[in-house]
């Protein structure tokens, strides 16, 4: 049996019949080759919708939300990642189709994570969050074009 993880989970069918903390067997995308011990995850608008059953992004329950995460690689079958590496995961349907970062562990594909950039702490990475980081990237593009983004 696969190791379990404690996570907030929406159970039942859409909309979720119950929301709570539970010990769950790890759910992994096909070809998952990395286990990440989650340090932080943000709460994104999609996470709230998923837990309330108000979206069509999550189609099966039980489900663990968390569209982004930062953590430490515990196990890796990928040549590009080693145990101890600190990574950010997000996008690639994490927290939507695949169980997300609101858990102790996440089992992901190595192409769903990237190394934490130098100078960025894990806590700061999730304080910014995936959505804000994306907006920040776009902001820098607009800034170069002389457009103010608020």
N, CA, C and O atoms as a GROMACS GRO file, in nm:
protein
  600
    1UNK      N    1   0.084  -0.118   0.000
    1UNK     CA    2   0.000   0.000   0.000
    1UNK      C    3   0.088   0.124   0.000
    1UNK      O    4   0.191   0.128   0.067
    2UNK      N    5   0.048   0.224  -0.074
    2UNK     CA    6   0.125   0.349  -0.082
    2UNK      C    7   0.115   0.426   0.048
    2UNK      O    8   0.012   0.419   0.116
    3UNK      N    9   0.221   0.498   0.085
    3UNK     CA   10   0.215   0.579   0.207
    3UNK      C   11   0.103   0.680   0.199
    3UNK      O   12   0.063   0.723   0.090
    4UNK      N   13   0.052   0.718   0.314
    4UNK     CA   14  -0.058   0.815   0.315
    4UNK      C   15  -0.005   0.954   0.344
    4UNK      O   16   0.112   0.972   0.378
    5UNK      N   17  -0.091   1.052   0.330
    5UNK     CA   18  -0.059   1.189   0.365
    5UNK      C   19  -0.182   1.251   0.426
    5UNK      O   20  -0.295   1.216   0.390
    6UNK      N   21  -0.163   1.344   0.516
    6UNK     CA   22  -0.274   1.415   0.576
    6UNK      C   23  -0.301   1.537   0.492
    6UNK      O   24  -0.208   1.611   0.458
    7UNK      N   25  -0.428   1.560   0.458
    7UNK     CA   26  -0.461   1.669   0.368
    7UNK      C   27  -0.605   1.711   0.386
    7UNK      O   28  -0.689   1.630   0.426
    8UNK      N   29  -0.635   1.840   0.357
    8UNK     CA   30  -0.775   1.877   0.348
    8UNK      C   31  -0.831   1.813   0.223
    8UNK      O   32  -0.768   1.820   0.117
    9UNK      N   33  -0.945   1.752   0.233
    9UNK     CA   34  -1.000   1.682   0.117
    9UNK      C   35  -1.148   1.710   0.104
    9UNK      O   36  -1.220   1.714   0.203
   10UNK      N   37  -1.191   1.729  -0.017
   10UNK     CA   38  -1.332   1.740  -0.047
   10UNK      C   39  -1.377   1.602  -0.088
   10UNK      O   40  -1.321   1.543  -0.181
   11UNK      N   41  -1.478   1.548  -0.020
   11UNK     CA   42  -1.520   1.411  -0.046
   11UNK      C   43  -1.655   1.402  -0.111
   11UNK      O   44  -1.727   1.502  -0.122
   12UNK      N   45  -1.691   1.283  -0.154
   12UNK     CA   46  -1.820   1.260  -0.218
   12UNK      C   47  -1.812   1.283  -0.366
   12UNK      O   48  -1.711   1.252  -0.430
   13UNK      N   49  -1.917   1.338  -0.420
   13UNK     CA   50  -1.921   1.370  -0.563
   13UNK      C   51  -1.943   1.519  -0.575
   13UNK      O   52  -1.980   1.585  -0.477
   14UNK      N   53  -1.922   1.573  -0.693
   14UNK     CA   54  -1.938   1.717  -0.711
   14UNK      C   55  -2.084   1.756  -0.698
   14UNK      O   56  -2.168   1.692  -0.762
   15UNK      N   57  -2.119   1.857  -0.619
   15UNK     CA   58  -2.031   1.926  -0.526
   15UNK      C   59  -1.993   1.836  -0.411
   15UNK      O   60  -2.064   1.739  -0.381
   16UNK      N   61  -1.882   1.867  -0.344
   16UNK     CA   62  -1.835   1.779  -0.238
   16UNK      C   63  -1.939   1.760  -0.129
   16UNK      O   64  -2.007   1.855  -0.090
   17UNK      N   65  -1.951   1.637  -0.080
   17UNK     CA   66  -2.044   1.607   0.027
   17UNK      C   67  -1.986   1.648   0.162
   17UNK      O   68  -2.060   1.678   0.255
   18UNK      N   69  -1.855   1.649   0.172
   18UNK     CA   70  -1.790   1.683   0.298
   18UNK      C   71  -1.653   1.741   0.271
   18UNK      O   72  -1.588   1.707   0.172
   19UNK      N   73  -1.610   1.830   0.359
   19UNK     CA   74  -1.476   1.886   0.351
   19UNK      C   75  -1.413   1.866   0.487
   19UNK      O   76  -1.473   1.901   0.589
   20UNK      N   77  -1.292   1.811   0.490
   20UNK     CA   78  -1.226   1.788   0.616
   20UNK      C   79  -1.082   1.747   0.597
   20UNK      O   80  -1.033   1.738   0.485
   21UNK      N   81  -1.015   1.722   0.709
   21UNK     CA   82  -0.877   1.676   0.708
   21UNK      C   83  -0.880   1.524   0.720
   21UNK      O   84  -0.952   1.470   0.803
   22UNK      N   85  -0.803   1.456   0.636
   22UNK     CA   86  -0.806   1.311   0.637
   22UNK      C   87  -0.670   1.256   0.598
   22UNK      O   88  -0.589   1.325   0.536
   23UNK      N   89  -0.645   1.131   0.635
   23UNK     CA   90  -0.526   1.060   0.588
   23UNK      C   91  -0.564   0.992   0.457
   23UNK      O   92  -0.658   0.912   0.453
   24UNK      N   93  -0.491   1.023   0.352
   24UNK     CA   94  -0.524   0.973   0.219
   24UNK      C   95  -0.406   0.898   0.161
   24UNK      O   96  -0.290   0.931   0.188
   25UNK      N   97  -0.434   0.798   0.083
   25UNK     CA   98  -0.329   0.730   0.008
   25UNK      C   99  -0.285   0.825  -0.102
   25UNK      O  100  -0.367   0.890  -0.166
   26UNK      N  101  -0.156   0.832  -0.123
   26UNK     CA  102  -0.103   0.924  -0.224
   26UNK      C  103  -0.164   0.897  -0.361
   26UNK      O  104  -0.171   0.783  -0.407
   27UNK      N  105  -0.207   1.005  -0.423
   27UNK     CA  106  -0.263   0.999  -0.557
   27UNK      C  107  -0.160   1.064  -0.649
   27UNK      O  108  -0.113   1.174  -0.620
   28UNK      N  109  -0.125   1.001  -0.755
   28UNK     CA  110  -0.018   1.052  -0.839
   28UNK      C  111  -0.058   1.054  -0.985
   28UNK      O  112  -0.129   0.965  -1.032
   29UNK      N  113  -0.012   1.156  -1.057
   29UNK     CA  114  -0.034   1.154  -1.201
   29UNK      C  115   0.043   1.040  -1.265
   29UNK      O  116   0.141   0.990  -1.210
   30UNK      N  117  -0.004   1.000  -1.381
   30UNK     CA  118   0.068   0.898  -1.456
   30UNK      C  119   0.212   0.946  -1.478
   30UNK      O  120   0.234   1.063  -1.506
   31UNK      N  121   0.305   0.858  -1.466
   31UNK     CA  122   0.448   0.887  -1.483
   31UNK      C  123   0.505   0.976  -1.372
   31UNK      O  124   0.609   1.039  -1.392
   32UNK      N  125   0.438   0.982  -1.256
   32UNK     CA  126   0.492   1.060  -1.144
   32UNK      C  127   0.627   1.001  -1.104
   32UNK      O  128   0.640   0.881  -1.084
   33UNK      N  129   0.728   1.087  -1.094
   33UNK     CA  130   0.860   1.039  -1.060
   33UNK      C  131   0.927   1.118  -0.948
   33UNK      O  132   1.045   1.100  -0.920
   34UNK      N  133   0.851   1.206  -0.883
   34UNK     CA  134   0.905   1.289  -0.777
   34UNK      C  135   0.807   1.295  -0.660
   34UNK      O  136   0.687   1.317  -0.680
   35UNK      N  137   0.858   1.274  -0.538
   35UNK     CA  138   0.778   1.294  -0.418
   35UNK      C  139   0.832   1.418  -0.348
   35UNK      O  140   0.951   1.427  -0.319
   36UNK      N  141   0.743   1.514  -0.322
   36UNK     CA  142   0.781   1.640  -0.261
   36UNK      C  143   0.716   1.650  -0.124
   36UNK      O  144   0.595   1.631  -0.110
   37UNK      N  145   0.796   1.680  -0.021
   37UNK     CA  146   0.742   1.711   0.111
   37UNK      C  147   0.705   1.859   0.106
   37UNK      O  148   0.793   1.945   0.095
   38UNK      N  149   0.577   1.888   0.114
   38UNK     CA  150   0.528   2.024   0.096
   38UNK      C  151   0.562   2.110   0.218
   38UNK      O  152   0.534   2.073   0.332
   39UNK      N  153   0.622   2.225   0.190
   39UNK     CA  154   0.651   2.322   0.295
   39UNK      C  155   0.541   2.427   0.303
   39UNK      O  156   0.493   2.460   0.412
   40UNK      N  157   0.502   2.479   0.187
   40UNK     CA  158   0.400   2.583   0.179
   40UNK      C  159   0.318   2.565   0.052
   40UNK      O  160   0.365   2.512  -0.048
   41UNK      N  161   0.193   2.610   0.059
   41UNK     CA  162   0.106   2.619  -0.058
   41UNK      C  163   0.018   2.740  -0.036
   41UNK      O  164  -0.017   2.772   0.077
   42UNK      N  165  -0.016   2.808  -0.141
   42UNK     CA  166  -0.103   2.925  -0.126
   42UNK      C  167  -0.249   2.882  -0.142
   42UNK      O  168  -0.278   2.768  -0.178
   43UNK      N  169  -0.339   2.974  -0.114
   43UNK     CA  170  -0.481   2.949  -0.139
   43UNK      C  171  -0.520   3.036  -0.258
   43UNK      O  172  -0.517   3.159  -0.251
   44UNK      N  173  -0.554   2.971  -0.364
   44UNK     CA  174  -0.588   3.036  -0.489
   44UNK      C  175  -0.741   3.036  -0.505
   44UNK      O  176  -0.810   2.955  -0.443
   45UNK      N  177  -0.791   3.124  -0.586
   45UNK     CA  178  -0.935   3.132  -0.612
   45UNK      C  179  -0.990   2.996  -0.658
   45UNK      O  180  -1.099   2.956  -0.617
   46UNK      N  181  -0.914   2.927  -0.743
   46UNK     CA  182  -0.959   2.795  -0.791
   46UNK      C  183  -0.971   2.695  -0.678
   46UNK      O  184  -1.058   2.608  -0.680
   47UNK      N  185  -0.883   2.706  -0.576
   47UNK     CA  186  -0.891   2.615  -0.462
   47UNK      C  187  -1.024   2.632  -0.388
   47UNK      O  188  -1.088   2.533  -0.352
   48UNK      N  189  -1.064   2.755  -0.367
   48UNK     CA  190  -1.192   2.782  -0.301
   48UNK      C  191  -1.309   2.729  -0.381
   48UNK      O  192  -1.401   2.670  -0.325
   49UNK      N  193  -1.306   2.749  -0.510
   49UNK     CA  194  -1.413   2.698  -0.595
   49UNK      C  195  -1.419   2.545  -0.590
   49UNK      O  196  -1.527   2.487  -0.585
   50UNK      N  197  -1.302   2.482  -0.592
   50UNK     CA  198  -1.297   2.336  -0.590
   50UNK      C  199  -1.355   2.281  -0.460
   50UNK      O  200  -1.431   2.185  -0.461
   51UNK      N  201  -1.319   2.343  -0.348
   51UNK     CA  202  -1.367   2.294  -0.219
   51UNK      C  203  -1.517   2.317  -0.202
   51UNK      O  204  -1.585   2.243  -0.130
   52UNK      N  205  -1.569   2.418  -0.268
   52UNK     CA  206  -1.712   2.446  -0.260
   52UNK      C  207  -1.792   2.375  -0.369
   52UNK      O  208  -1.915   2.379  -0.368
   53UNK      N  209  -1.723   2.310  -0.461
   53UNK     CA  210  -1.791   2.241  -0.571
   53UNK      C  211  -1.853   2.337  -0.670
   53UNK      O  212  -1.951   2.304  -0.736
   54UNK      N  213  -1.795   2.457  -0.681
   54UNK     CA  214  -1.854   2.561  -0.766
   54UNK      C  215  -1.783   2.578  -0.901
   54UNK      O  216  -1.802   2.680  -0.968
   55UNK      N  217  -1.704   2.483  -0.939
   55UNK     CA  218  -1.635   2.497  -1.066
   55UNK      C  219  -1.640   2.367  -1.143
   55UNK      O  220  -1.687   2.265  -1.093
   56UNK      N  221  -1.591   2.372  -1.264
   56UNK     CA  222  -1.584   2.251  -1.346
   56UNK      C  223  -1.438   2.210  -1.367
   56UNK      O  224  -1.408   2.127  -1.452
   57UNK      N  225  -1.348   2.270  -1.290
   57UNK     CA  226  -1.207   2.236  -1.301
   57UNK      C  227  -1.182   2.099  -1.240
   57UNK      O  228  -1.111   2.017  -1.297
   58UNK      N  229  -1.241   2.075  -1.122
   58UNK     CA  230  -1.228   1.946  -1.054
   58UNK      C  231  -1.349   1.862  -1.091
   58UNK      O  232  -1.463   1.904  -1.071
   59UNK      N  233  -1.323   1.744  -1.144
   59UNK     CA  234  -1.434   1.660  -1.191
   59UNK      C  235  -1.451   1.532  -1.111
   59UNK      O  236  -1.548   1.459  -1.132
   60UNK      N  237  -1.358   1.504  -1.019
   60UNK     CA  238  -1.373   1.383  -0.939
   60UNK      C  239  -1.333   1.410  -0.794
   60UNK      O  240  -1.239   1.485  -0.766
   61UNK      N  241  -1.404   1.348  -0.706
   61UNK     CA  242  -1.380   1.362  -0.563
   61UNK      C  243  -1.363   1.223  -0.504
   61UNK      O  244  -1.423   1.130  -0.558
   62UNK      N  245  -1.287   1.201  -0.397
   62UNK     CA  246  -1.225   1.306  -0.316
   62UNK      C  247  -1.114   1.377  -0.393
   62UNK      O  248  -1.061   1.326  -0.492
   63UNK      N  249  -1.082   1.495  -0.346
   63UNK     CA  250  -0.985   1.580  -0.414
   63UNK      C  251  -0.908   1.661  -0.311
   63UNK      O  252  -0.964   1.704  -0.210
   64UNK      N  253  -0.779   1.681  -0.336
   64UNK     CA  254  -0.694   1.767  -0.254
   64UNK      C  255  -0.660   1.891  -0.336
   64UNK      O  256  -0.596   1.880  -0.441
   65UNK      N  257  -0.702   2.009  -0.290
   65UNK     CA  258  -0.672   2.132  -0.364
   65UNK      C  259  -0.528   2.178  -0.345
   65UNK      O  260  -0.448   2.111  -0.280
   66UNK      N  261  -0.498   2.291  -0.402
   66UNK     CA  262  -0.365   2.351  -0.392
   66UNK      C  263  -0.298   2.357  -0.527
   66UNK      O  264  -0.224   2.266  -0.566
   67UNK      N  265  -0.324   2.467  -0.601
   67UNK     CA  266  -0.273   2.476  -0.738
   67UNK      C  267  -0.125   2.509  -0.745
   67UNK      O  268  -0.065   2.504  -0.852
   68UNK      N  269  -0.065   2.542  -0.631
   68UNK     CA  270   0.079   2.562  -0.630
   68UNK      C  271   0.135   2.514  -0.497
   68UNK      O  272   0.063   2.500  -0.398
   69UNK      N  273   0.265   2.489  -0.496
   69UNK     CA  274   0.332   2.441  -0.375
   69UNK      C  275   0.481   2.467  -0.386
   69UNK      O  276   0.535   2.486  -0.495
   70UNK      N  277   0.545   2.468  -0.271
   70UNK     CA  278   0.691   2.470  -0.265
   70UNK      C  279   0.730   2.365  -0.161
   70UNK      O  280   0.667   2.354  -0.056
   71UNK      N  281   0.834   2.289  -0.192
   71UNK     CA  282   0.873   2.185  -0.099
   71UNK      C  283   1.008   2.127  -0.130
   71UNK      O  284   1.080   2.172  -0.219
   72UNK      N  285   1.040   2.024  -0.054
   72UNK     CA  286   1.170   1.957  -0.064
   72UNK      C  287   1.150   1.820  -0.128
   72UNK      O  288   1.062   1.744  -0.087
   73UNK      N  289   1.230   1.790  -0.228
   73UNK     CA  290   1.224   1.659  -0.293
   73UNK      C  291   1.267   1.553  -0.192
   73UNK      O  292   1.377   1.558  -0.137
   74UNK      N  293   1.179   1.456  -0.169
   74UNK     CA  294   1.208   1.345  -0.079
   74UNK      C  295   1.260   1.224  -0.157
   74UNK      O  296   1.355   1.158  -0.115
   75UNK      N  297   1.196   1.197  -0.272
   75UNK     CA  298   1.235   1.085  -0.358
   75UNK      C  299   1.229   1.133  -0.502
   75UNK      O  300   1.142   1.213  -0.538
   76UNK      N  301   1.320   1.086  -0.584
   76UNK     CA  302   1.319   1.124  -0.725
   76UNK      C  303   1.377   1.015  -0.812
   76UNK      O  304   1.483   0.960  -0.783
   77UNK      N  305   1.306   0.983  -0.919
   77UNK     CA  306   1.357   0.894  -1.022
   77UNK      C  307   1.401   0.975  -1.143
   77UNK      O  308   1.437   0.918  -1.247
   78UNK      N  309   1.399   1.106  -1.130
   78UNK     CA  310   1.438   1.195  -1.239
   78UNK      C  311   1.585   1.231  -1.227
   78UNK      O  312   1.632   1.263  -1.117
   79UNK      N  313   1.659   1.228  -1.337
   79UNK     CA  314   1.800   1.266  -1.330
   79UNK      C  315   1.820   1.415  -1.302
   79UNK      O  316   1.929   1.457  -1.263
   80UNK      N  317   1.716   1.495  -1.322
   80UNK     CA  318   1.729   1.640  -1.304
   80UNK      C  319   1.699   1.686  -1.161
   80UNK      O  320   1.724   1.802  -1.128
   81UNK      N  321   1.647   1.597  -1.075
   81UNK     CA  322   1.612   1.635  -0.938
   81UNK      C  323   1.666   1.531  -0.840
   81UNK      O  324   1.662   1.411  -0.867
   82UNK      N  325   1.715   1.581  -0.727
   82UNK     CA  326   1.771   1.491  -0.625
   82UNK      C  327   1.705   1.518  -0.491
   82UNK      O  328   1.657   1.629  -0.467
   83UNK      N  329   1.700   1.418  -0.404
   83UNK     CA  330   1.649   1.442  -0.270
   83UNK      C  331   1.722   1.561  -0.206
   83UNK      O  332   1.845   1.573  -0.213
   84UNK      N  333   1.643   1.647  -0.144
   84UNK     CA  334   1.698   1.767  -0.082
   84UNK      C  335   1.680   1.892  -0.167
   84UNK      O  336   1.688   2.002  -0.114
   85UNK      N  337   1.656   1.876  -0.298
   85UNK     CA  338   1.630   1.993  -0.383
   85UNK      C  339   1.501   2.061  -0.340
   85UNK      O  340   1.403   1.995  -0.309
   86UNK      N  341   1.502   2.194  -0.339
   86UNK     CA  342   1.382   2.270  -0.308
   86UNK      C  343   1.320   2.310  -0.441
   86UNK      O  344   1.387   2.367  -0.527
   87UNK      N  345   1.190   2.281  -0.457
   87UNK     CA  346   1.123   2.303  -0.585
   87UNK      C  347   0.990   2.375  -0.566
   87UNK      O  348   0.931   2.376  -0.458
   88UNK      N  349   0.946   2.436  -0.675
   88UNK     CA  350   0.813   2.496  -0.682
   88UNK      C  351   0.733   2.414  -0.782
   88UNK      O  352   0.783   2.380  -0.890
   89UNK      N  353   0.610   2.383  -0.747
   89UNK     CA  354   0.521   2.312  -0.838
   89UNK      C  355   0.395   2.394  -0.858
   89UNK      O  356   0.345   2.458  -0.764
   90UNK      N  357   0.345   2.393  -0.976
   90UNK     CA  358   0.222   2.466  -1.005
   90UNK      C  359   0.193   2.460  -1.153
   90UNK      O  360   0.281   2.432  -1.234
   91UNK      N  361   0.068   2.487  -1.186
   91UNK     CA  362   0.030   2.474  -1.326
   91UNK      C  363   0.019   2.327  -1.361
   91UNK      O  364   0.014   2.242  -1.272
   92UNK      N  365   0.016   2.296  -1.486
   92UNK     CA  366   0.013   2.157  -1.533
   92UNK      C  367  -0.101   2.079  -1.468
   92UNK      O  368  -0.090   1.957  -1.451
   93UNK      N  369  -0.212   2.148  -1.433
   93UNK     CA  370  -0.333   2.089  -1.375
   93UNK      C  371  -0.315   2.039  -1.231
   93UNK      O  372  -0.400   1.967  -1.179
   94UNK      N  373  -0.202   2.079  -1.166
   94UNK     CA  374  -0.184   2.048  -1.024
   94UNK      C  375  -0.294   2.118  -0.946
   94UNK      O  376  -0.320   2.236  -0.967
   95UNK      N  377  -0.359   2.045  -0.856
   95UNK     CA  378  -0.469   2.100  -0.778
   95UNK      C  379  -0.601   2.104  -0.854
   95UNK      O  380  -0.702   2.148  -0.800
   96UNK      N  381  -0.599   2.058  -0.976
   96UNK     CA  382  -0.721   2.051  -1.057
   96UNK      C  383  -0.745   1.905  -1.095
   96UNK      O  384  -0.825   1.836  -1.032
   97UNK      N  385  -0.676   1.860  -1.198
   97UNK     CA  386  -0.685   1.721  -1.241
   97UNK      C  387  -0.607   1.630  -1.146
   97UNK      O  388  -0.650   1.519  -1.115
   98UNK      N  389  -0.492   1.680  -1.098
   98UNK     CA  390  -0.407   1.606  -1.005
   98UNK      C  391  -0.420   1.666  -0.866
   98UNK      O  392  -0.443   1.786  -0.852
   99UNK      N  393  -0.406   1.582  -0.764
   99UNK     CA  394  -0.411   1.633  -0.627
   99UNK      C  395  -0.302   1.737  -0.607
   99UNK      O  396  -0.192   1.725  -0.660
  100UNK      N  397  -0.336   1.839  -0.528
  100UNK     CA  398  -0.250   1.956  -0.516
  100UNK      C  399  -0.166   1.963  -0.389
  100UNK      O  400  -0.140   1.863  -0.322
  101UNK      N  401  -0.125   2.086  -0.359
  101UNK     CA  402  -0.027   2.113  -0.256
  101UNK      C  403  -0.078   2.132  -0.115
  101UNK      O  404   0.003   2.156  -0.025
  102UNK      N  405  -0.208   2.122  -0.091
  102UNK     CA  406  -0.259   2.136   0.045
  102UNK      C  407  -0.249   2.002   0.117
  102UNK      O  408  -0.349   1.944   0.158
  103UNK      N  409  -0.128   1.955   0.131
  103UNK     CA  410  -0.104   1.824   0.190
  103UNK      C  411   0.039   1.819   0.243
  103UNK      O  412   0.118   1.910   0.218
  104UNK      N  413   0.070   1.713   0.315
  104UNK     CA  414   0.206   1.696   0.364
  104UNK      C  415   0.302   1.657   0.251
  104UNK      O  416   0.418   1.698   0.250
  105UNK      N  417   0.252   1.578   0.156
  105UNK     CA  418   0.333   1.531   0.044
  105UNK      C  419   0.256   1.546  -0.086
  105UNK      O  420   0.133   1.540  -0.088
  106UNK      N  421   0.330   1.567  -0.193
  106UNK     CA  422   0.272   1.568  -0.327
  106UNK      C  423   0.356   1.476  -0.414
  106UNK      O  424   0.479   1.479  -0.410
  107UNK      N  425   0.289   1.395  -0.492
  107UNK     CA  426   0.357   1.305  -0.586
  107UNK      C  427   0.332   1.363  -0.724
  107UNK      O  428   0.217   1.369  -0.770
  108UNK      N  429   0.439   1.405  -0.792
  108UNK     CA  430   0.427   1.479  -0.917
  108UNK      C  431   0.522   1.424  -1.023
  108UNK      O  432   0.609   1.342  -0.994
  109UNK      N  433   0.501   1.470  -1.145
  109UNK     CA  434   0.597   1.444  -1.252
  109UNK      C  435   0.707   1.549  -1.242
  109UNK      O  436   0.681   1.662  -1.200
  110UNK      N  437   0.826   1.514  -1.280
  110UNK     CA  438   0.937   1.610  -1.271
  110UNK      C  439   0.916   1.732  -1.361
  110UNK      O  440   0.975   1.837  -1.336
  111UNK      N  441   0.834   1.720  -1.465
  111UNK     CA  442   0.808   1.837  -1.549
  111UNK      C  443   0.701   1.929  -1.489
  111UNK      O  444   0.667   2.031  -1.549
  112UNK      N  445   0.648   1.894  -1.372
  112UNK     CA  446   0.551   1.978  -1.303
  112UNK      C  447   0.616   2.064  -1.195
  112UNK      O  448   0.548   2.141  -1.128
  113UNK      N  449   0.747   2.051  -1.178
  113UNK     CA  450   0.819   2.129  -1.077
  113UNK      C  451   0.943   2.193  -1.138
  113UNK      O  452   0.996   2.145  -1.239
  114UNK      N  453   0.988   2.301  -1.075
  114UNK     CA  454   1.112   2.367  -1.114
  114UNK      C  455   1.189   2.401  -0.988
  114UNK      O  456   1.129   2.416  -0.881
  115UNK      N  457   1.322   2.413  -0.996
  115UNK     CA  458   1.399   2.451  -0.878
  115UNK      C  459   1.357   2.590  -0.828
  115UNK      O  460   1.324   2.678  -0.907
  116UNK      N  461   1.359   2.607  -0.697
  116UNK     CA  462   1.330   2.737  -0.637
  116UNK      C  463   1.440   2.834  -0.682
  116UNK      O  464   1.558   2.806  -0.664
  117UNK      N  465   1.402   2.949  -0.739
  117UNK     CA  466   1.504   3.044  -0.785
  117UNK      C  467   1.590   3.095  -0.669
  117UNK      O  468   1.542   3.112  -0.557
  118UNK      N  469   1.717   3.119  -0.698
  118UNK     CA  470   1.810   3.172  -0.598
  118UNK      C  471   1.757   3.306  -0.546
  118UNK      O  472   1.704   3.387  -0.623
  119UNK      N  473   1.771   3.327  -0.418
  119UNK     CA  474   1.727   3.453  -0.358
  119UNK      C  475   1.580   3.454  -0.316
  119UNK      O  476   1.534   3.552  -0.258
  120UNK      N  477   1.507   3.348  -0.344
  120UNK     CA  478   1.366   3.340  -0.308
  120UNK      C  479   1.350   3.231  -0.204
  120UNK      O  480   1.387   3.116  -0.227
  121UNK      N  481   1.294   3.267  -0.088
  121UNK     CA  482   1.272   3.167   0.015
  121UNK      C  483   1.144   3.090  -0.016
  121UNK      O  484   1.057   3.141  -0.087
  122UNK      N  485   1.131   2.968   0.036
  122UNK     CA  486   1.007   2.892   0.014
  122UNK      C  487   0.884   2.969   0.062
  122UNK      O  488   0.781   2.971  -0.007
  123UNK      N  489   0.893   3.030   0.178
  123UNK     CA  490   0.777   3.104   0.231
  123UNK      C  491   0.740   3.221   0.140
  123UNK      O  492   0.622   3.243   0.112
  124UNK      N  493   0.839   3.294   0.094
  124UNK     CA  494   0.814   3.408   0.006
  124UNK      C  495   0.754   3.361  -0.127
  124UNK      O  496   0.667   3.427  -0.183
  125UNK      N  497   0.801   3.248  -0.176
  125UNK     CA  498   0.749   3.195  -0.302
  125UNK      C  499   0.598   3.175  -0.295
  125UNK      O  500   0.526   3.207  -0.389
  126UNK      N  501   0.549   3.122  -0.183
  126UNK     CA  502   0.406   3.098  -0.171
  126UNK      C  503   0.331   3.220  -0.120
  126UNK      O  504   0.209   3.230  -0.137
  127UNK      N  505   0.401   3.315  -0.058
  127UNK     CA  506   0.337   3.442  -0.024
  127UNK      C  507   0.302   3.515  -0.152
  127UNK      O  508   0.199   3.583  -0.161
  128UNK      N  509   0.388   3.501  -0.251
  128UNK     CA  510   0.362   3.559  -0.382
  128UNK      C  511   0.254   3.477  -0.452
  128UNK      O  512   0.160   3.532  -0.508
  129UNK      N  513   0.268   3.344  -0.449
  129UNK     CA  514   0.172   3.255  -0.513
  129UNK      C  515   0.188   3.250  -0.663
  129UNK      O  516   0.250   3.337  -0.723
  130UNK      N  517   0.132   3.147  -0.722
  130UNK     CA  518   0.145   3.127  -0.866
  130UNK      C  519   0.078   3.238  -0.946
  130UNK      O  520   0.134   3.287  -1.044
  131UNK      N  521  -0.042   3.276  -0.905
  131UNK     CA  522  -0.116   3.378  -0.981
  131UNK      C  523  -0.042   3.511  -0.977
  131UNK      O  524  -0.029   3.577  -1.080
  132UNK      N  525   0.005   3.551  -0.859
  132UNK     CA  526   0.075   3.679  -0.847
  132UNK      C  527   0.208   3.676  -0.920
  132UNK      O  528   0.249   3.774  -0.982
  133UNK      N  529   0.276   3.562  -0.912
  133UNK     CA  530   0.404   3.549  -0.983
  133UNK      C  531   0.382   3.564  -1.133
  133UNK      O  532   0.460   3.629  -1.202
  134UNK      N  533   0.275   3.504  -1.183
  134UNK     CA  534   0.242   3.518  -1.326
  134UNK      C  535   0.209   3.662  -1.359
  134UNK      O  536   0.253   3.716  -1.461
  135UNK      N  537   0.132   3.725  -1.272
  135UNK     CA  538   0.096   3.866  -1.294
  135UNK      C  539   0.222   3.952  -1.288
  135UNK      O  540   0.236   4.047  -1.365
  136UNK      N  541   0.313   3.918  -1.197
  136UNK     CA  542   0.438   3.992  -1.187
  136UNK      C  543   0.520   3.980  -1.313
  136UNK      O  544   0.580   4.077  -1.359
  137UNK      N  545   0.522   3.860  -1.370
  137UNK     CA  546   0.593   3.842  -1.497
  137UNK      C  547   0.532   3.928  -1.605
  137UNK      O  548   0.603   3.992  -1.682
  138UNK      N  549   0.399   3.931  -1.609
  138UNK     CA  550   0.331   4.013  -1.708
  138UNK      C  551   0.355   4.161  -1.681
  138UNK      O  552   0.370   4.242  -1.773
  139UNK      N  553   0.359   4.196  -1.551
  139UNK     CA  554   0.384   4.336  -1.515
  139UNK      C  555   0.517   4.382  -1.567
  139UNK      O  556   0.528   4.496  -1.614
  140UNK      N  557   0.620   4.298  -1.560
  140UNK     CA  558   0.751   4.338  -1.609
  140UNK      C  559   0.748   4.356  -1.760
  140UNK      O  560   0.818   4.442  -1.814
  141UNK      N  561   0.669   4.275  -1.830
  141UNK     CA  562   0.655   4.291  -1.975
  141UNK      C  563   0.590   4.426  -2.006
  141UNK      O  564   0.637   4.499  -2.092
  142UNK      N  565   0.481   4.457  -1.933
  142UNK     CA  566   0.414   4.585  -1.956
  142UNK      C  567   0.503   4.702  -1.916
  142UNK      O  568   0.503   4.806  -1.982
  143UNK      N  569   0.578   4.686  -1.807
  143UNK     CA  570   0.667   4.792  -1.761
  143UNK      C  571   0.768   4.828  -1.869
  143UNK      O  572   0.797   4.945  -1.891
  144UNK      N  573   0.822   4.728  -1.935
  144UNK     CA  574   0.919   4.754  -2.043
  144UNK      C  575   0.853   4.829  -2.158
  144UNK      O  576   0.920   4.898  -2.236
  145UNK      N  577   0.722   4.816  -2.169
  145UNK     CA  578   0.650   4.886  -2.277
  145UNK      C  579   0.593   5.020  -2.231
  145UNK      O  580   0.523   5.087  -2.307
  146UNK      N  581   0.624   5.060  -2.105
  146UNK     CA  582   0.580   5.190  -2.055
  146UNK      C  583   0.436   5.191  -2.009
  146UNK      O  584   0.376   5.298  -2.000
  147UNK      N  585   0.378   5.074  -1.980
  147UNK     CA  586   0.238   5.066  -1.935
  147UNK      C  587   0.238   5.038  -1.786
  147UNK      O  588   0.308   4.949  -1.740
  148UNK      N  589   0.159   5.115  -1.710
  148UNK     CA  590   0.149   5.096  -1.567
  148UNK      C  591   0.043   4.990  -1.537
  148UNK      O  592  -0.071   5.002  -1.582
  149UNK      N  593   0.080   4.887  -1.461
  149UNK     CA  594  -0.012   4.781  -1.421
  149UNK      C  595  -0.032   4.791  -1.271
  149UNK      O  596   0.065   4.788  -1.195
  150UNK      N  597  -0.158   4.804  -1.228
  150UNK     CA  598  -0.190   4.812  -1.085
  150UNK      C  599  -0.273   4.692  -1.049
  150UNK      O  600  -0.312   4.678  -0.933
   0.00000   0.00000   0.00000
